[in-house]
Amino acid sequence: MIKLLLVSLGGSLMVMAADGEAIFKQKGCTSCHRPDMDTVGPSLKKIAQAYAGKKGDLVKFLKGQGEAIVDPAKASVMQMQLSRIKNLSDAELGALADYILKFK
Ligand code: HEC
C-alpha cells in the first residue's frame, strides 16, 4: 500500500523540476543508504566525502561509467541498482548528485 502510494507520488513528481531528494526516495535508494549510518550500503555522508568536489565523477558513476571508490568490495551490489536510474536525464542525475553531495 505504501509502496503503491510512493509510486503514484513519484509519477507526479517526475513532471516537476528535477528534485534530487525526491528522485533518491522515489527510486528506492533510501532502503540501502541512510544519511549518517552504514546499512546495506555506505552512508550518504561517506559517499559525499568520497566525491567532495567531484560531482562530475559522481554523475559518471550514476550513469554506470565510473568505478566504485567508496566500497569496491560491494561494487556488484550497487551496480545492479544502477538500472533503477538508467532512464534519468542529465538534469535529473545532476540533481541526484547534488542531493547526495549535500551530506558531507
Ligand atoms: C540493495 C542496496 C542498494 C540500493 C537500493 C542502492 N544502493 Fe547505492 N550502494 C550500495 C552498496 C552496497 C554500495 C557500496 C559499493 C560501491 O561503493 O559501489 C553502494 C554505493 C553507492 C555509491 C558510491 C559509489 C562508489 O563510487 O563507490 C553511490 C553514489 C550510490 N550507491 C548511489 C545510490 C543511488 C543513487 C541509489 C538509488 C538509485 C542507490 N545507491 C541504491 C547498495 C545499494
Residues whose N, C-alpha, C, O or C-beta is under 5 A from the ligand:
A	BS01	HEC	K27 G28 C29 C32 V40 G41 P42 I47 F61 E67 A68 I69 V70 D71 P72 K74 A75 V77 M78 Q81 R84 I85
